[in-house]
């Protein structure tokens, strides 16, 4: 197995070298960055599969082939390479993973959901169509299970949260750059992003906003003292980018996520102050067209787009109850919505939960809701653990670190709230970022318990030193 793994890593690095030698000069920066990222990820994955997981989710969030489609010719499937690196590393360290990890409730629910997806694919009305979508499902769910078994420490959770902010923040920066410095280009509205339309792109960006909140309030010293200001700036950039998508669902979901954070944040006077600052900032950033677009949500009775969604929802409801056990097959229901009252042939359901019920059956939809509910509950459990630890911790520095951990849990929960809310208007069941959040939620109670015990000195084990699989020391501000 070790020889196979080393040969696989060598093959991947060789393929990168061959590809890089063919790249023209104007695309060299992008290819060099991705090649370096893949190389570092592969080297790190030889020591710990977590670095492969981080690499994979970094690319799945950034979607570089869409961000830099003018520079990348598509012959290199960067995310696939990251997935292979992760799986090879997982196999290399399988014995250690089995001895150190344990199945949590989230893994069990995901595997049960995967079983129903597989059965629905087999019984689909159009098996060929369902199989194509099932392959995409498999990629998402397999990596989710692997990541759930690999993540063991809180600093890994924090690093994943930081990755989400940086990757989405960079996308938002590019979108704002096009608008402000290239003649008001609104590519995100006209073309969407990463294979998603403007609504899906708006949801993707909105999910990064809560992470700007938690890192803007992180304790920072020395060279990292500028980081909270940078995180707050990225939050504003993300909010403006969401507005530029003109997606009413994304703007409304982002507002719900922000309110969720402000309601649960303490002390309350900070929440009130932040609310005032946000209200002023948003009124400045949102021009008349964006304000009109957002307020049009109140006039849904006369809105053609809203009415088409109502028609597709009604069609999905009927399809689900006519095929309650396994549905019509993954994305097969779209082929029948016109027969049940939708406005056109092939109409997507535009509702995550009804889409799953019509495609994969009511048991699968119920299980999916259980997965989301379990994720929300676990984030809350982790926050409550931090709160209880803070009340009994006399040391101010340790209290600050516990508050920081609590904010990360709250940010991840708010990001999941944004997805759950916007899921009522979109069909994105194979969307990677929420599955990463669910993975984080699945491991958080166990990871947080260990982190708090080590922080308070209740555990004699050194959570970091005993992990022989780590190649790199966490950067400053991550391990804290």
N, C-alpha and C positions, 0 to 999 in steps of 0.2 A: 504493500500500500504506500509506503514512504517513497519507494522508487517511482511509482506511478505519479504520486503527487509532485515530486521534484521535476519529473519529465513534463508534467502539465504546466507547471509554472514556467519552466524554461521555454516551452513552446509558445506560451502567451507573450512572454517578453520578446521572443524572437519575432513574433508577428507584429508587435508594436514597432520594433526596429525597422522591419521591412517597409511598413506603412509610412513611417516617419521620413524615410529616405525619398519617398515619392512626393512629399508634400511641397507645394509651392510656397514661396516666401511670405506672401500675405496671410497665410493661414498658419504659419509656424508657431505663433504664440499660443493659439488655441490647442493645437496638436501637442505642443511641448507640455502645456499644462496638464492635459488629459493623460499623456504618456507618463509624466512624472507621478500623477495621482495613482494610476494603475500600478506602476512599478513599486511605489512606496506601499500601496495596499497589498500587493503580492508578497513583498518582503515581510511586512508586518504579519500577514496571514500565516506565514510559515511558523510564527511563534504563537499567535493567538487568533482564532477565527473571528474574534470581535472586530479586528481591523478590516477583515473582508466584509463583515456586515456593515460597518461604517462606510466603506467604499461603495458598496452596492446602493445603500440608501442615499448617499450623497449624489450619485449619478441619477437615481430614479427621481429625486426631487429636482435637481438642476435641469435634467433633460438636455444635455449639451448639444445633441444632434439637432434639436430644434432651435436652441438659442443661437448657435453658430452654424446654421444650415448652409450659409454661403461659404464657409471654410471647410466643412467636413463633407466628404463625398458619399457617406453612407456605407462604404464598404467595411468599415470597422464598427462592429456593434459593441459599443463601450459597456453598456449595462449588462449585456450577455457575458462579456469577459469578467466583469465584476462578480456576477452570479457564479460563474465557474470557479473563480478564485475562492469564493466563500464556501462553495460545496466541497471543493478539494480540501481546503483547510479543515472543514468540519470533519471530513472522513479521516484526515491525518490525526486529529485530536479526539477521535470518537471515544476511545477508552477513558480518557481523562474527563470528557464532558459527561459521560454516563455516570462516572463515579462522583462528580461534583454537583451535577444538576439534578433537578427533579421536575416532574410534570406538574404544572400548575393548572388551575381551572381554565385559564384562557386557552392553553394548548389543547385541552380536552374539547372545549367548545369549537375551536377552529377545526380540529380534525373531524368532529361530528358533522360540521357544516360542509367540509370538503367531501365527505362521504355522500351527502345528499346531492351535492353538485355533480359528482361522478355518476350517480344513479340517474339524475335528470338528463345528463348528457347521453347516456345509453338509451333512454326511452324517448329522446327528443323527436318531435315531428319531422324536423330537418336535421338529421344527425351531423351532416357535414358542416352546417352552419354552427351548430352547438359545439362541435369539436374544436373549431378554431378559437372560440371564446374560452373553452375549457382549458386550452393550453395556456392562455393568459392567466386564467384563474390559478392554475398549477404553479406558475412562476411566483405569483404573489403569496400564495399560502405556504408553499414549501419554504421560502426564505423567511416567512413569518415564524414558522415553527423552529427553524434553525436559530434565528435570532433569539427566540424565547429561551432556548436551551443554552445559549452562549453568554448572554448578558448576566453578569454576576455582581457588579459593583455600581454604587451610585454615581461615581465619577463617569462611568460609561453612559448612564442615563443623561447626565448633564452635558456630556460631549455630543450626544445625539441631538439634544435640544438646541445646543449651540450651532450644530451643523444645519438644522432646519432654518434657523434664523439667518445664518450667513448665506445659504444657497438661495432662499426665497428673497432675502434682502438684495442680493446681487441681481436677480431677475428684475425686481422692482426698480433698481437703479438703472438698469438698461432701458426699461420701459420709460422711465422719467427722462432719461437722457435723449431718447428719440423725440419725445414730446417737446422738451424745452430747447434743444440745441439743433434739431433737424426739421424745423418747419412745422412743428405741431403734429408730427406723425402719431397716429393712434393705431399702431399695428395690433396691439392687444385687443382692441375692440373689433377691428375688421377681420383679423385672422386668428384670434385666440393665441394659445401657446401650448406647445408640447403635445399636439394632437387633440387638445381640448378647444372647444369654442370659447367665446368671451365669457360665458357663464362659468364653465369649468375652470378657466384661467383665473377668474375672479375669486372662486372658492379656494384654489391653490394658494393664492397670495394672501387671502384673508386669514388662512390658518397659521400664517407666520406672525401675525400681529401680537398675539398674547406672549410669544416668546421674547419679543422686544421689550415687553413690560417687565418680565422677570429678570432679564439681564441688565436692564436699565437701573434696577434697584439692587443689583448684586454688589456685595462689598468688594472694593477694588483698592489696591495699594500699589505704590511704586510705579513701574512701567505700565501697569494695567489701570491706572487711575482715570484714564481717558475713556475706558471701555463703556461705562454707563451712558456717557453722552453719545457715543457712537451708536449704542443700541437704541437709545431714544430716537436718534435721527433715522435709523433704519425703520423704526415703527411708523414715523411720519411718511417716509418714502413708500412703505407698504400700503398705508391707508390711501395715499394719493393714487397709487397704481391700481388699487381695487376700484376706486372711483372712475378711473379712465377706462375700465372695462365696460362701463355703463350697464353692468349686471345688477339688476335690482335685488335679485336673490342673494348675491354675494355681499352687496352693501348692507342689506338687512341682517344677514347672518353675522357679518363683522360687527355690526352694532350690538347684536345679542351677545356675542363673545366678549366685547368690551364691557358691557353692562355686567356680565357674569363675573368678570375679574373685579370690577369696582365694588360690587355688592359684597364679595367675599374678602376683599382686601382690608387689612387692619394696619394702623389705626384709621378710624373713619374720617378724620379731618384730612388725611392724605387723599382718600377717595374723593372727597368733596372738591379738594383743590385740583386733583387730576381731571375731574369731570368738567370743571370750569375751563381749564386749559384746553382740553380736548374740544369742547364746544366752540371755543374761539378759533382754534386751529382748523377744525373742519369747516367752519363757516368761511374761512379764508380760502381753503383749498378747493372747496366745492363751488364751481362757477354756476351761473344760472341754468345752463343746460343739464348739469349733473343734478342740481336740486330739483329741477322739473322732472327728470327721469325717476329720481327716487320717490318723489311725492306721487307719481302716477300709480304707485302700488295701491293707493286708496281708491282708485277708479277701475278696479279689476272687472267690474260688470261690463264695461264698454271696451275693455282691452282685448284685442284679438289674440295676442300671445297667451294671456291668462286663460281665455276661454278654450283655446286649443289644448291647454294642459288639463283643464277640467274634463274635457272630452276623452283624452287619453287615460286619465285616472279612472274614469267610469268604465272604460273598455277593459283596463287591466283588472279591475275588481271583478267584472263578469268572467273574464278568462280564468282568473285565479280560482273562482268557485266552481267553474266547470272542469278544472283540472287541479283539484286541491292537493293531491299527494305529491306529485313531482313536476307539476307545471307542464308547459309545452316544450321546454328545453331552453337552454341559455340563449337569450336574445331571439328566440323563435317567436315570442308573443308579438314582437314588432310587425311581423308579417301578417298578423291577423287583426290588428287594432282597427283597421278601416271597417271590417265586418261588424265591429261592436260599437261603432259610433264615432271613432276618431275622425279628424278632418282630412286625413290623407293616408295613402298607402305607405307602410313602413314607419309610421309615426312612433318615435321612442316614447316610453311611458312618462319620462320626466318626473319620476318619483322613485327614489332608491328602493323603498320598501315595497311598493306595489309592483315594481319591475321584478324584484326577486320573487315575490309571491306568484306572479303570472308565469315567470320563466322556470322557476325551480320548485315551486310549491309552497303552500302555506306553512308546513313544518320548517322548511328552510328559512322562510321569512321570519318566523317566530324565533328560530335559533339565532338568526342574524341580530334581531333586536335584543336577544339575551346577551350576545357578545358585546354589543354597544353598552347595554345597561351594566354589565359586569365591569367593563372598562371604566365607566363613570364612577361606579362604586369603589373600585380599587384606587382610583386617584383620590377620592375622598378619604378612604382609609389611610392612605399614606400621609395626607395633610393632617389628619387628626393625630396620627402618631407623632408628627413633628410638633403639633400644638401641645400635646401632653408632655413631650420631652422638654419643651421650652419652659413650661411651668415649674419643672423640677430642677432645671439647670441653673446654678448660681453664676457660672462664668459668662461674662458678657460676650467674649469672642466666640465661644461655642454657641451661644444663643443666636448670634448673627448668622452663623453657618446653618443653624437649624431653620431660621427664618428664610434663608436663601433656598434651602431644600424645599420648604413648604411652598414658596413662590413658583418653583419649577413645576411642582405637582399641580398647582392651580393653573399655571399657563398651559400645561399639556391638557388638562381637563377642559379649559376654555376653548382650546383649539379643536378638541373633539366635539364640544358643543356646537361650534361653528359648522363642522361637517354634518353633524346630526340634523341641525336645523336646515341647512341648505340642501340636505339630502331629500327634503320634501319637494324640491323643484328640479332635481337633476338625477340622472341614472349613472352613477359612477361607482359601482360595486367593486370594480377592480382597480381603483385609485390607490396608489401606493402609500401616500402620507398617512391616511387614517389607520391603515393596517400597522404602520410603524408605531403610531400612538397606542394602539391596542396591545402591541407587543410590550411596550414600555409599561402600560397599565398592568399587564399580567404578571410582570416580575417585580413591580415596585414595592408591594408590601413586604416581601421577603428581603429585597435589597435594602429598603429603608430601615427595616428592623436592625439589620447587621450594621448599617452605616451609623445609626444613632447609638447603638451599643458601643461601637468603637470610638465614636466621638466623645461620649460621656465617660469612657474608661471602664464600662461594665464588662467588656469582653477582653480576655487576655490575648486573643488572636489578633494578629496584625492583618487586616483585610487585604492590604496591598502586597506586603512582603511575601506572604505565603503563596501568592499566585505565580507559579513558575512559568506560566504561559505568557506573561507580559513581556513585550520587547521594549516598549517605550514607557517612560515615566509620564503621567498626565501633565499637561501644560499647567503653569501657574493659573490659579483661578478656576480650574476644572476639578481638581481633587478636593479643593476646599468645600 
